């Protein structure tokens, strides 16, 4: 099976909104689990279940993209040159941020193709403006729920840690996005891989109701 093609759409946003979900994935990748195997060969059977994944950091140009905390990210590809993706992750910008027409079309095409979409924190707001959440149940940073309900009434906005509606996963605050991705990993790879990967992060995820759960 070919590696999962996982994209992150870059624009000025909160660093942890994308960094935490990405490291949750990376901790359960074949590369990460192979490091455990090198230390303890009894983990070798878990390699077959670990994630084989390639990342694409996407922006309109290859210029650095500023994130919070003074971080700047170098895109690995432009929107025009981006290879076909299996999943796309969108972090949270400021409340008045709007996608460019090129970004909007990119998201619309991705979702129309039946591919997976993750949003974290306020990322669901500009995504809602693209229309891809119309008729779906979704969440957003809970401090922005009333804004979302007023501006995009065609979306069924709910106050949950995260929501899954078909191939679209939306999370509330930044840390909820990490938990959302953790449960995607559990579903995809099983609890043993997740337990080992999260052990390296000293991380115990919460369930959709915010309760700490030991995987």
C-alpha positions as protocol buffer text, in pm:
chain_id: "A"
residue {
  index: 1
  type: UNK
  ca { x: 0 y: 0 z: 0 }
}
residue {
  index: 2
  type: UNK
  ca { x: 145 y: 343 z: -93 }
}
residue {
  index: 3
  type: UNK
  ca { x: 216 y: 599 z: 181 }
}
residue {
  index: 4
  type: UNK
  ca { x: -65 y: 825 z: 298 }
}
residue {
  index: 5
  type: UNK
  ca { x: -31 y: 1164 z: 131 }
}
residue {
  index: 6
  type: UNK
  ca { x: -102 y: 1415 z: 407 }
}
residue {
  index: 7
  type: UNK
  ca { x: -116 y: 1787 z: 340 }
}
residue {
  index: 8
  type: UNK
  ca { x: -115 y: 2095 z: 561 }
}
residue {
  index: 9
  type: UNK
  ca { x: -246 y: 2417 z: 411 }
}
residue {
  index: 10
  type: UNK
  ca { x: -23 y: 2700 z: 532 }
}
residue {
  index: 11
  type: UNK
  ca { x: -133 y: 3054 z: 614 }
}
residue {
  index: 12
  type: UNK
  ca { x: -83 y: 3279 z: 920 }
}
residue {
  index: 13
  type: UNK
  ca { x: -227 y: 3071 z: 1203 }
}
residue {
  index: 14
  type: UNK
  ca { x: -163 y: 2924 z: 1547 }
}
residue {
  index: 15
  type: UNK
  ca { x: 141 y: 2696 z: 1546 }
}
residue {
  index: 16
  type: UNK
  ca { x: 4 y: 2427 z: 1778 }
}
residue {
  index: 17
  type: UNK
  ca { x: -311 y: 2386 z: 1568 }
}
residue {
  index: 18
  type: UNK
  ca { x: -112 y: 2197 z: 1310 }
}
residue {
  index: 19
  type: UNK
  ca { x: 207 y: 2105 z: 1499 }
}
residue {
  index: 20
  type: UNK
  ca { x: 31 y: 1897 z: 1766 }
}
residue {
  index: 21
  type: UNK
  ca { x: -182 y: 1689 z: 1528 }
}
residue {
  index: 22
  type: UNK
  ca { x: 118 y: 1635 z: 1301 }
}
residue {
  index: 23
  type: UNK
  ca { x: 338 y: 1512 z: 1585 }
}
residue {
  index: 24
  type: UNK
  ca { x: 55 y: 1286 z: 1701 }
}
residue {
  index: 25
  type: UNK
  ca { x: 67 y: 1127 z: 1356 }
}
residue {
  index: 26
  type: UNK
  ca { x: 445 y: 1123 z: 1339 }
}
residue {
  index: 27
  type: UNK
  ca { x: 478 y: 951 z: 1677 }
}
residue {
  index: 28
  type: UNK
  ca { x: 288 y: 654 z: 1533 }
}
residue {
  index: 29
  type: UNK
  ca { x: 464 y: 647 z: 1195 }
}
residue {
  index: 30
  type: UNK
  ca { x: 672 y: 357 z: 1071 }
}
residue {
  index: 31
  type: UNK
  ca { x: 984 y: 566 z: 1125 }
}
residue {
  index: 32
  type: UNK
  ca { x: 896 y: 645 z: 1488 }
}
residue {
  index: 33
  type: UNK
  ca { x: 799 y: 288 z: 1571 }
}
residue {
  index: 34
  type: UNK
  ca { x: 1120 y: 162 z: 1407 }
}
residue {
  index: 35
  type: UNK
  ca { x: 1315 y: 367 z: 1662 }
}
residue {
  index: 36
  type: UNK
  ca { x: 1134 y: 181 z: 1940 }
}
residue {
  index: 37
  type: UNK
  ca { x: 1211 y: -149 z: 1765 }
}
residue {
  index: 38
  type: UNK
  ca { x: 1581 y: -61 z: 1753 }
}
residue {
  index: 39
  type: UNK
  ca { x: 1567 y: -18 z: 2130 }
}
residue {
  index: 40
  type: UNK
  ca { x: 1346 y: -321 z: 2194 }
}
residue {
  index: 41
  type: UNK
  ca { x: 1291 y: -576 z: 1913 }
}
residue {
  index: 42
  type: UNK
  ca { x: 977 y: -709 z: 2082 }
}
residue {
  index: 43
  type: UNK
  ca { x: 795 y: -410 z: 1933 }
}
residue {
  index: 44
  type: UNK
  ca { x: 868 y: -529 z: 1578 }
}
residue {
  index: 45
  type: UNK
  ca { x: 516 y: -670 z: 1516 }
}
residue {
  index: 46
  type: UNK
  ca { x: 375 y: -318 z: 1553 }
}
residue {
  index: 47
  type: UNK
  ca { x: 563 y: -193 z: 1247 }
}
residue {
  index: 48
  type: UNK
  ca { x: 306 y: -347 z: 1014 }
}
residue {
  index: 49
  type: UNK
  ca { x: 29 y: -141 z: 1179 }
}
residue {
  index: 50
  type: UNK
  ca { x: 223 y: 186 z: 1199 }
}
residue {
  index: 51
  type: UNK
  ca { x: 146 y: 475 z: 965 }
}
residue {
  index: 52
  type: UNK
  ca { x: 334 y: 502 z: 636 }
}
residue {
  index: 53
  type: UNK
  ca { x: 295 y: 871 z: 563 }
}
residue {
  index: 54
  type: UNK
  ca { x: 438 y: 1154 z: 354 }
}
residue {
  index: 55
  type: UNK
  ca { x: 379 y: 1519 z: 445 }
}
residue {
  index: 56
  type: UNK
  ca { x: 319 y: 1813 z: 213 }
}
residue {
  index: 57
  type: UNK
  ca { x: 329 y: 2170 z: 345 }
}
residue {
  index: 58
  type: UNK
  ca { x: 126 y: 2370 z: 97 }
}
residue {
  index: 59
  type: UNK
  ca { x: 95 y: 2741 z: 20 }
}
residue {
  index: 60
  type: UNK
  ca { x: 30 y: 2960 z: -283 }
}
residue {
  index: 61
  type: UNK
  ca { x: 405 y: 3028 z: -313 }
}
residue {
  index: 62
  type: UNK
  ca { x: 722 y: 2886 z: -162 }
}
residue {
  index: 63
  type: UNK
  ca { x: 780 y: 3194 z: 53 }
}
residue {
  index: 64
  type: UNK
  ca { x: 799 y: 3142 z: 431 }
}
residue {
  index: 65
  type: UNK
  ca { x: 463 y: 3149 z: 609 }
}
residue {
  index: 66
  type: UNK
  ca { x: 451 y: 3312 z: 956 }
}
residue {
  index: 67
  type: UNK
  ca { x: 286 y: 3129 z: 1246 }
}
residue {
  index: 68
  type: UNK
  ca { x: 242 y: 3230 z: 1609 }
}
residue {
  index: 69
  type: UNK
  ca { x: 542 y: 3229 z: 1841 }
}
residue {
  index: 70
  type: UNK
  ca { x: 770 y: 3371 z: 1572 }
}
residue {
  index: 71
  type: UNK
  ca { x: 777 y: 3049 z: 1372 }
}
residue {
  index: 72
  type: UNK
  ca { x: 812 y: 3062 z: 995 }
}
residue {
  index: 73
  type: UNK
  ca { x: 736 y: 2755 z: 786 }
}
residue {
  index: 74
  type: UNK
  ca { x: 886 y: 2688 z: 443 }
}
residue {
  index: 75
  type: UNK
  ca { x: 626 y: 2530 z: 215 }
}
residue {
  index: 76
  type: UNK
  ca { x: 734 y: 2210 z: 44 }
}
residue {
  index: 77
  type: UNK
  ca { x: 501 y: 2263 z: -251 }
}
residue {
  index: 78
  type: UNK
  ca { x: 268 y: 2519 z: -400 }
}
residue {
  index: 79
  type: UNK
  ca { x: -105 y: 2468 z: -438 }
}
residue {
  index: 80
  type: UNK
  ca { x: -58 y: 2442 z: -814 }
}
residue {
  index: 81
  type: UNK
  ca { x: 212 y: 2175 z: -787 }
}
residue {
  index: 82
  type: UNK
  ca { x: 68 y: 1978 z: -494 }
}
residue {
  index: 83
  type: UNK
  ca { x: 31 y: 1605 z: -562 }
}
residue {
  index: 84
  type: UNK
  ca { x: -303 y: 1434 z: -496 }
}
residue {
  index: 85
  type: UNK
  ca { x: -371 y: 1419 z: -123 }
}
residue {
  index: 86
  type: UNK
  ca { x: -551 y: 1168 z: 95 }
}
residue {
  index: 87
  type: UNK
  ca { x: -596 y: 1410 z: 385 }
}
residue {
  index: 88
  type: UNK
  ca { x: -572 y: 1785 z: 439 }
}
residue {
  index: 89
  type: UNK
  ca { x: -522 y: 1961 z: 775 }
}
residue {
  index: 90
  type: UNK
  ca { x: -620 y: 2323 z: 834 }
}
residue {
  index: 91
  type: UNK
  ca { x: -519 y: 2513 z: 1146 }
}
residue {
  index: 92
  type: UNK
  ca { x: -676 y: 2815 z: 1312 }
}
residue {
  index: 93
  type: UNK
  ca { x: -623 y: 3173 z: 1193 }
}
residue {
  index: 94
  type: UNK
  ca { x: -751 y: 3501 z: 1336 }
}
residue {
  index: 95
  type: UNK
  ca { x: -1129 y: 3539 z: 1318 }
}
residue {
  index: 96
  type: UNK
  ca { x: -1132 y: 3776 z: 1020 }
}
residue {
  index: 97
  type: UNK
  ca { x: -902 y: 3563 z: 801 }
}
residue {
  index: 98
  type: UNK
  ca { x: -1034 y: 3466 z: 458 }
}
residue {
  index: 99
  type: UNK
  ca { x: -896 y: 3214 z: 211 }
}
residue {
  index: 100
  type: UNK
  ca { x: -786 y: 3338 z: -129 }
}
residue {
  index: 101
  type: UNK
  ca { x: -985 y: 3214 z: -431 }
}
residue {
  index: 102
  type: UNK
  ca { x: -701 y: 2970 z: -505 }
}
residue {
  index: 103
  type: UNK
  ca { x: -710 y: 2826 z: -152 }
}
residue {
  index: 104
  type: UNK
  ca { x: -1090 y: 2807 z: -160 }
}
residue {
  index: 105
  type: UNK
  ca { x: -1090 y: 2613 z: -487 }
}
residue {
  index: 106
  type: UNK
  ca { x: -819 y: 2382 z: -353 }
}
residue {
  index: 107
  type: UNK
  ca { x: -1027 y: 2290 z: -47 }
}
residue {
  index: 108
  type: UNK
  ca { x: -1347 y: 2253 z: -247 }
}
residue {
  index: 109
  type: UNK
  ca { x: -1181 y: 2023 z: -500 }
}
residue {
  index: 110
  type: UNK
  ca { x: -1023 y: 1814 z: -224 }
}
residue {
  index: 111
  type: UNK
  ca { x: -1352 y: 1758 z: -41 }
}
residue {
  index: 112
  type: UNK
  ca { x: -1549 y: 1702 z: -363 }
}
residue {
  index: 113
  type: UNK
  ca { x: -1307 y: 1420 z: -445 }
}
residue {
  index: 114
  type: UNK
  ca { x: -1411 y: 1245 z: -123 }
}
residue {
  index: 115
  type: UNK
  ca { x: -1077 y: 1298 z: 49 }
}
residue {
  index: 116
  type: UNK
  ca { x: -1034 y: 1352 z: 422 }
}
residue {
  index: 117
  type: UNK
  ca { x: -1035 y: 1696 z: 580 }
}
residue {
  index: 118
  type: UNK
  ca { x: -930 y: 1795 z: 933 }
}
residue {
  index: 119
  type: UNK
  ca { x: -982 y: 2141 z: 1082 }
}
residue {
  index: 120
  type: UNK
  ca { x: -859 y: 2258 z: 1419 }
}
residue {
  index: 121
  type: UNK
  ca { x: -961 y: 2549 z: 1640 }
}
residue {
  index: 122
  type: UNK
  ca { x: -1081 y: 2848 z: 1433 }
}
residue {
  index: 123
  type: UNK
  ca { x: -982 y: 2674 z: 1109 }
}
residue {
  index: 124
  type: UNK
  ca { x: -1344 y: 2568 z: 1059 }
}
residue {
  index: 125
  type: UNK
  ca { x: -1447 y: 2933 z: 1011 }
}
residue {
  index: 126
  type: UNK
  ca { x: -1275 y: 3005 z: 677 }
}
residue {
  index: 127
  type: UNK
  ca { x: -1346 y: 2646 z: 574 }
}
residue {
  index: 128
  type: UNK
  ca { x: -1718 y: 2710 z: 634 }
}
residue {
  index: 129
  type: UNK
  ca { x: -1691 y: 3009 z: 400 }
}
residue {
  index: 130
  type: UNK
  ca { x: -1590 y: 2771 z: 119 }
}
residue {
  index: 131
  type: UNK
  ca { x: -1925 y: 2593 z: 148 }
}
residue {
  index: 132
  type: UNK
  ca { x: -1782 y: 2246 z: 211 }
}
residue {
  index: 133
  type: UNK
  ca { x: -1937 y: 2231 z: 559 }
}
residue {
  index: 134
  type: UNK
  ca { x: -2289 y: 2317 z: 441 }
}
residue {
  index: 135
  type: UNK
  ca { x: -2532 y: 2049 z: 559 }
}
residue {
  index: 136
  type: UNK
  ca { x: -2271 y: 1895 z: 787 }
}
residue {
  index: 137
  type: UNK
  ca { x: -2234 y: 1886 z: 1163 }
}
residue {
  index: 138
  type: UNK
  ca { x: -1914 y: 2057 z: 1276 }
}
residue {
  index: 139
  type: UNK
  ca { x: -1744 y: 2232 z: 1563 }
}
residue {
  index: 140
  type: UNK
  ca { x: -1497 y: 2513 z: 1605 }
}
residue {
  index: 141
  type: UNK
  ca { x: -1316 y: 2680 z: 1893 }
}
residue {
  index: 142
  type: UNK
  ca { x: -1604 y: 2711 z: 2138 }
}
residue {
  index: 143
  type: UNK
  ca { x: -1537 y: 3081 z: 2192 }
}
residue {
  index: 144
  type: UNK
  ca { x: -1624 y: 3131 z: 1824 }
}
residue {
  index: 145
  type: UNK
  ca { x: -1936 y: 2915 z: 1811 }
}
residue {
  index: 146
  type: UNK
  ca { x: -2183 y: 3204 z: 1814 }
}
residue {
  index: 147
  type: UNK
  ca { x: -1989 y: 3381 z: 1540 }
}
residue {
  index: 148
  type: UNK
  ca { x: -1995 y: 3064 z: 1334 }
}
residue {
  index: 149
  type: UNK
  ca { x: -2369 y: 3010 z: 1385 }
}
residue {
  index: 150
  type: UNK
  ca { x: -2448 y: 3366 z: 1284 }
}
residue {
  index: 151
  type: UNK
  ca { x: -2232 y: 3369 z: 971 }
}
residue {
  index: 152
  type: UNK
  ca { x: -2280 y: 3014 z: 842 }
}
residue {
  index: 153
  type: UNK
  ca { x: -2626 y: 2891 z: 946 }
}
residue {
  index: 154
  type: UNK
  ca { x: -2620 y: 2609 z: 690 }
}
residue {
  index: 155
  type: UNK
  ca { x: -2369 y: 2429 z: 912 }
}
residue {
  index: 156
  type: UNK
  ca { x: -2497 y: 2244 z: 1219 }
}
residue {
  index: 157
  type: UNK
  ca { x: -2253 y: 2387 z: 1472 }
}
residue {
  index: 158
  type: UNK
  ca { x: -2225 y: 2191 z: 1798 }
}
residue {
  index: 159
  type: UNK
  ca { x: -2027 y: 2231 z: 2120 }
}
residue {
  index: 160
  type: UNK
  ca { x: -1815 y: 1916 z: 2112 }
}
residue {
  index: 161
  type: UNK
  ca { x: -1445 y: 1844 z: 2151 }
}
residue {
  index: 162
  type: UNK
  ca { x: -1447 y: 1720 z: 1795 }
}
residue {
  index: 163
  type: UNK
  ca { x: -1698 y: 1605 z: 1536 }
}
residue {
  index: 164
  type: UNK
  ca { x: -1677 y: 1351 z: 1254 }
}
residue {
  index: 165
  type: UNK
  ca { x: -1917 y: 1392 z: 962 }
}
residue {
  index: 166
  type: UNK
  ca { x: -1823 y: 1160 z: 680 }
}
residue {
  index: 167
  type: UNK
  ca { x: -1466 y: 1238 z: 583 }
}
residue {
  index: 168
  type: UNK
  ca { x: -1465 y: 1576 z: 758 }
}
residue {
  index: 169
  type: UNK
  ca { x: -1324 y: 1599 z: 1111 }
}
residue {
  index: 170
  type: UNK
  ca { x: -1352 y: 1931 z: 1295 }
}
residue {
  index: 171
  type: UNK
  ca { x: -1207 y: 2008 z: 1640 }
}
residue {
  index: 172
  type: UNK
  ca { x: -1270 y: 2277 z: 1901 }
}
residue {
  index: 173
  type: UNK
  ca { x: -968 y: 2434 z: 2074 }
}
residue {
  index: 174
  type: UNK
  ca { x: -612 y: 2353 z: 1972 }
}
residue {
  index: 175
  type: UNK
  ca { x: -559 y: 2070 z: 2221 }
}
residue {
  index: 176
  type: UNK
  ca { x: -889 y: 1912 z: 2118 }
}
residue {
  index: 177
  type: UNK
  ca { x: -739 y: 1883 z: 1771 }
}
residue {
  index: 178
  type: UNK
  ca { x: -456 y: 1675 z: 1910 }
}
residue {
  index: 179
  type: UNK
  ca { x: -710 y: 1447 z: 2079 }
}
residue {
  index: 180
  type: UNK
  ca { x: -908 y: 1427 z: 1755 }
}
residue {
  index: 181
  type: UNK
  ca { x: -601 y: 1313 z: 1564 }
}
residue {
  index: 182
  type: UNK
  ca { x: -514 y: 1069 z: 1842 }
}
residue {
  index: 183
  type: UNK
  ca { x: -847 y: 893 z: 1796 }
}
residue {
  index: 184
  type: UNK
  ca { x: -802 y: 888 z: 1421 }
}
residue {
  index: 185
  type: UNK
  ca { x: -469 y: 711 z: 1486 }
}
residue {
  index: 186
  type: UNK
  ca { x: -637 y: 463 z: 1723 }
}
residue {
  index: 187
  type: UNK
  ca { x: -898 y: 383 z: 1458 }
}
residue {
  index: 188
  type: UNK
  ca { x: -637 y: 349 z: 1185 }
}
residue {
  index: 189
  type: UNK
  ca { x: -351 y: 173 z: 1365 }
}
residue {
  index: 190
  type: UNK
  ca { x: -500 y: 17 z: 1676 }
}
residue {
  index: 191
  type: UNK
  ca { x: -443 y: 85 z: 2042 }
}
residue {
  index: 192
  type: UNK
  ca { x: -104 y: -86 z: 2071 }
}
residue {
  index: 193
  type: UNK
  ca { x: 62 y: 140 z: 1815 }
}
residue {
  index: 194
  type: UNK
  ca { x: -111 y: 446 z: 1961 }
}
residue {
  index: 195
  type: UNK
  ca { x: -12 y: 353 z: 2316 }
}
residue {
  index: 196
  type: UNK
  ca { x: 354 y: 319 z: 2218 }
}
residue {
  index: 197
  type: UNK
  ca { x: 361 y: 632 z: 2007 }
}
residue {
  index: 198
  type: UNK
  ca { x: 188 y: 845 z: 2270 }
}
residue {
  index: 199
  type: UNK
  ca { x: 417 y: 704 z: 2537 }
}
residue {
  index: 200
  type: UNK
  ca { x: 705 y: 878 z: 2363 }
}
residue {
  index: 201
  type: UNK
  ca { x: 511 y: 1205 z: 2386 }
}
residue {
  index: 202
  type: UNK
  ca { x: 412 y: 1149 z: 2752 }
}
residue {
  index: 203
  type: UNK
  ca { x: 61 y: 1209 z: 2625 }
}
residue {
  index: 204
  type: UNK
  ca { x: -275 y: 1066 z: 2731 }
}
residue {
  index: 205
  type: UNK
  ca { x: -559 y: 1169 z: 2498 }
}
residue {
  index: 206
  type: UNK
  ca { x: -909 y: 1273 z: 2596 }
}
residue {
  index: 207
  type: UNK
  ca { x: -1225 y: 1132 z: 2445 }
}
residue {
  index: 208
  type: UNK
  ca { x: -1489 y: 1334 z: 2260 }
}
residue {
  index: 209
  type: UNK
  ca { x: -1643 y: 1440 z: 2593 }
}
residue {
  index: 210
  type: UNK
  ca { x: -1311 y: 1569 z: 2725 }
}
residue {
  index: 211
  type: UNK
  ca { x: -1246 y: 1279 z: 2963 }
}
residue {
  index: 212
  type: UNK
  ca { x: -891 y: 1147 z: 2991 }
}
residue {
  index: 213
  type: UNK
  ca { x: -877 y: 795 z: 2851 }
}
residue {
  index: 214
  type: UNK
  ca { x: -581 y: 558 z: 2865 }
}
residue {
  index: 215
  type: UNK
  ca { x: -560 y: 396 z: 2521 }
}
